[in-house]
């Protein structure tokens, strides 16, 4: 059933690519952010378990720079890994490479951004088979840039299918990541798997109106399980959006697109409250975000004791966990949503 569902998804992917204009899901980016996307360089990790992960990365390192910078691992949603570079072009993660957002990474004043790509052309959609290759790519990236990477400040985040992989990577290798920020994650792990996150701060973001990853049946229960097992619940965050908008307040084409809030560091384009969003901590207390202290500031508050140890395999997710025992229908619906977005774009409706 899983293989059949993946075949259906691959057909949909090719259909989407045929009609999808470049950057269809991207919000208009001001102040040179479009040009900033070209500063994401190409890289590829080593072969692990028969596969390798390619990626685009941004480096904050300047000439003769000895600063240790955080590393943010960014994981795309379905359709945004169809070819090299799309994972940057089709999301607003380039904001995080801008001078303004880089300056928020204190105390370093910048951060590496590694935007990894799942092998969608081979029918992989951040499946379990990609866990070890992604870890190998991160380890290899650290080996190449280690003199400028703060190993205690490695963070992982992503949206939809990438939100699923965010949770999988955090659960697999909790020693590596100082914090994680899954966005509308298309996966609801059980209590046993979530228990591996007990000392990791998590910031979860979702919409109550999400048509693909149900807030009430999937995301909210996942948050409850995270909080129940957490030893750092006061450091965890859950942002809920009722009507999903771009940072300028204009509505997105789907209530699934909550990653635009994270891309803009949880503030509006006018540096005020993000539209229609509330945030609580793991103790149920309201959290007020005051510009410029948003997601990036929160990440930088958290460190780990990671020492750079290279690890093989899938860590705490083993073959008996069967986390991908069936291809998620939400992934197929996500593709249909992207196709709908493309159609609206072609018709000039959005």
C-alpha positions in Angstrom: 0.0 0.0 0.0 2.8 2.3 0.8 4.6 1.7 -2.5 1.3 2.2 -4.4 0.6 5.4 -2.6 4.1 6.7 -3.4 3.6 5.9 -7.1 0.4 8.0 -7.0 2.3 10.8 -5.3 5.2 10.7 -7.8 2.7 11.0 -10.7 1.2 14.0 -8.9 4.6 15.5 -8.4 5.4 15.3 -12.2 2.0 16.8 -12.9 2.7 19.6 -10.5 6.1 20.3 -12.0 4.6 20.5 -15.5 2.3 23.3 -14.5 4.0 24.9 -11.5 5.7 28.3 -12.1 8.9 28.9 -10.3 8.3 30.3 -6.8 4.6 29.7 -6.8 4.5 29.3 -3.0 6.8 32.1 -2.2 5.7 35.4 -0.8 7.0 38.6 -2.4 10.3 39.2 -0.7 11.5 42.8 -0.3 14.8 44.5 0.4 16.9 42.2 -1.8 15.8 38.9 -0.3 15.3 37.5 -3.8 19.0 38.2 -4.5 19.9 36.7 -1.2 18.6 33.3 -2.4 21.6 33.1 -4.8 23.9 33.1 -1.8 22.8 29.6 -0.9 25.6 27.4 -2.2 25.4 23.8 -3.3 26.6 20.9 -1.2 26.1 17.1 -1.0 26.6 14.7 1.8 28.3 11.2 1.5 26.4 8.1 0.6 24.9 6.4 3.6 22.7 3.3 3.4 22.8 3.7 -0.4 21.7 7.3 -0.6 23.1 10.8 -0.3 21.4 14.1 0.6 22.1 17.3 -1.4 21.5 20.7 0.1 21.8 24.4 -0.3 23.6 26.3 2.5 24.2 29.9 3.6 27.4 30.7 5.4 27.9 33.8 7.6 31.6 33.4 7.7 33.7 36.3 6.6 37.4 36.4 5.6 39.7 35.5 8.5 36.6 34.9 10.7 37.1 32.7 13.8 33.6 33.1 15.1 31.6 30.0 16.1 28.1 30.3 14.5 24.9 28.3 15.1 23.8 25.8 12.5 20.1 25.7 11.5 19.0 22.6 9.5 15.9 23.5 7.4 13.6 20.8 6.0 11.1 21.5 3.1 7.6 20.3 2.5 6.4 18.1 -0.3 7.0 19.4 -3.8 9.7 21.8 -2.6 12.4 19.1 -3.0 11.6 18.2 -6.6 15.0 19.6 -7.9 18.1 21.3 -6.5 17.5 24.8 -5.2 13.7 24.6 -5.0 13.8 24.1 -1.2 15.1 27.7 -1.0 13.3 29.3 -3.9 9.9 28.1 -2.7 10.1 29.1 0.9 10.9 32.2 2.8 13.9 30.8 4.6 16.1 33.3 2.7 14.8 35.9 5.2 17.0 34.1 7.8 20.0 34.9 5.6 19.3 38.6 5.5 21.5 41.0 7.5 18.5 41.9 9.7 17.7 38.4 10.7 21.3 37.2 10.9 22.0 39.9 13.4 19.3 38.3 15.7 21.5 35.2 16.1 23.2 36.3 19.4 25.9 36.2 20.5 27.5 35.2 17.2 25.7 37.7 15.0 24.9 35.1 12.3 24.2 31.5 11.6 24.7 28.8 9.0 21.5 27.6 7.3 21.5 24.1 5.7 18.4 23.6 3.6 18.5 19.9 2.9 16.6 18.2 0.0 14.7 14.9 0.1 15.1 12.7 -2.9 11.6 13.3 -4.3 12.7 12.3 -7.8 13.4 8.8 -6.3 10.0 8.7 -4.6 11.3 9.6 -1.1 9.4 12.2 0.9 11.5 12.4 4.1 10.9 8.8 4.8 12.8 6.7 7.3 15.3 5.8 4.6 16.5 9.4 4.6 17.2 9.7 8.3 20.8 8.2 8.2 21.7 10.0 4.9 20.6 13.3 6.3 22.6 12.7 9.5 25.6 11.8 7.4 25.1 15.1 5.4 25.0 17.1 8.6 28.1 15.4 10.0 30.0 16.0 6.7 28.9 19.6 6.7 30.3 20.0 10.2 33.5 18.3 9.2 33.9 20.9 6.4 32.9 24.0 8.4 33.6 22.8 11.9 36.0 25.5 12.8 33.2 28.0 12.5 30.3 25.9 13.9 29.1 26.1 17.5 28.3 22.4 18.1 26.2 23.3 21.1 23.8 25.4 18.9 22.5 23.1 16.2 18.8 23.5 15.5 16.4 21.6 13.3 13.1 22.8 11.8 10.8 22.4 8.8 7.3 22.4 7.6 4.6 19.8 6.7 6.5 16.8 5.4 9.6 18.6 6.7 7.9 19.1 10.0 7.6 15.3 10.1 11.3 14.9 9.4 12.1 17.5 12.0 10.5 15.4 14.7 12.1 12.2 13.3 15.6 13.8 13.4 15.1 15.2 16.9 13.8 11.9 18.2 16.6 9.9 16.4 19.5 12.1 17.6 18.4 14.2 20.6 22.0 14.7 21.6 22.7 16.6 18.4 20.0 19.3 18.5 19.7 22.0 21.1 16.1 22.8 20.0 13.6 21.9 17.3 10.8 23.8 15.6 8.4 21.6 13.7 5.7 23.5 11.6 2.4 21.8 10.8 4.2 18.4 11.0 2.6 15.6 8.9 3.3 13.0 11.5 2.0 12.2 15.0 4.6 10.1 16.9 3.5 7.9 19.8 4.4 8.5 23.5 7.4 6.2 23.4 9.1 8.0 20.6 8.3 11.5 22.0 9.9 10.5 25.3 13.2 10.9 23.6 12.5 14.7 23.4 12.2 15.1 27.2 15.1 17.5 27.6 14.7 19.3 24.2 12.9 22.6 23.9 10.3 22.3 21.1 8.4 25.2 19.3 5.4 23.8 17.4 3.4 26.0 15.0 0.0 25.1 13.4 -3.3 26.4 12.2 -6.7 25.4 13.6 -8.0 25.5 10.0 -5.2 23.4 8.4 -6.9 21.2 5.8 -4.0 18.8 5.4 -2.6 18.2 8.9 -5.5 18.3 11.3 -4.9 20.5 14.3 -7.3 18.7 16.6 -6.6 15.1 15.7 -2.9 15.3 15.0 -1.0 18.5 16.0 -2.7 19.3 19.3 -2.4 15.7 20.6 1.3 15.7 19.6 1.8 18.9 21.6 0.1 17.3 24.6 2.4 14.3 24.4 5.5 16.6 24.1 4.4 18.5 27.2 3.5 15.4 29.2 7.0 13.9 28.7 9.0 17.2 28.8 11.4 18.1 31.6 11.7 21.6 30.1 8.0 22.3 29.5 8.4 26.0 30.4 10.8 26.4 27.5 8.5 24.8 25.0 6.2 26.9 22.8 3.0 26.2 20.8 1.9 28.9 18.3 -1.6 28.6 17.0 -2.9 30.6 14.0 -6.6 30.8 13.3 -6.5 32.5 9.9 -3.2 32.0 8.1 -1.8 35.2 6.4 1.5 36.4 5.0 3.5 38.7 7.2 1.8 41.7 5.5 -1.6 40.5 6.6 -2.9 39.3 3.2 -4.4 35.8 3.4 -2.5 32.8 2.0 -4.2 30.4 -0.4 -4.2 27.6 2.2 -4.5 27.5 5.9 -1.7 24.9 5.7 0.9 27.6 5.0 1.9 28.4 8.6 5.6 28.3 7.8 5.4 31.9 6.6 5.0 33.0 10.2 8.2 31.2 11.1 10.1 32.4 8.0 9.4 36.0 9.2 10.5 35.2 12.8 6.9 35.2 14.2 6.3 39.0 13.6 4.4 40.9 11.1 6.1 42.8 8.3 5.6 45.9 10.4 7.4 44.2 13.3 4.2 43.8 15.3 2.2 40.8 16.4 1.9 38.2 13.6 -1.7 38.2 12.3 -4.1 35.9 14.1 -1.5 34.1 16.2 -1.3 33.2 19.9 1.5 31.4 21.7 1.6 29.5 24.9 4.4 27.6 26.8 4.3 24.0 27.9 2.8 25.0 31.3 -0.2 26.7 29.5 0.9 30.3 30.1 0.4 32.9 27.4 3.7 34.0 25.8 3.9 37.6 24.4 6.5 38.0 21.7 8.1 41.4 21.6 10.1 42.5 18.5 12.8 41.5 17.7 12.7 38.6 20.1 10.9 35.8 18.2 11.8 32.3 17.0 15.5 33.1 16.4 16.0 34.6 19.8 14.3 31.6 21.4 16.6 29.2 19.5 19.7 31.1 20.6 18.6 30.7 24.3 19.2 27.0 24.1 22.3 25.0 23.9 23.2 21.3 24.1 26.3 19.4 25.2 26.9 17.9 21.8 30.6 17.3 21.1 30.5 16.5 17.4 30.4 12.7 17.7 29.6 11.1 14.4 26.8 8.5 14.5 25.7 5.9 12.1 22.2 4.5 11.7 18.8 6.0 12.6 19.4 6.4 16.3 16.3 6.1 18.4 14.1 5.2 15.5 14.7 1.6 14.6 13.2 -0.7 12.0 10.6 -2.0 14.5 9.1 1.5 15.0 7.5 1.5 11.5 7.0 5.2 11.5 6.4 5.1 7.7 4.1 2.1 7.6 1.9 3.8 5.2 2.4 6.9 3.0 0.5 9.7 4.7 -2.7 10.8 2.9 -1.9 14.3 4.1 1.1 14.2 1.7 -1.1 13.5 -1.2 -3.5 16.2 -0.2 -0.5 18.6 0.1 0.4 17.9 -3.5 -3.2 18.6 -4.5 -3.1 21.8 -2.6 0.1 22.8 -4.5 -1.6 22.0 -7.8 -4.5 24.2 -6.8 -2.1 27.0 -5.9 -0.5 26.6 -9.3 -3.8 26.7 -11.1 -4.8 29.9 -9.3 -1.5 31.4 -10.2 -1.9 30.5 -13.9 -5.4 31.9 -13.9 -4.2 35.2 -12.3 -6.4 34.7 -9.3 -3.5 34.9 -6.8 
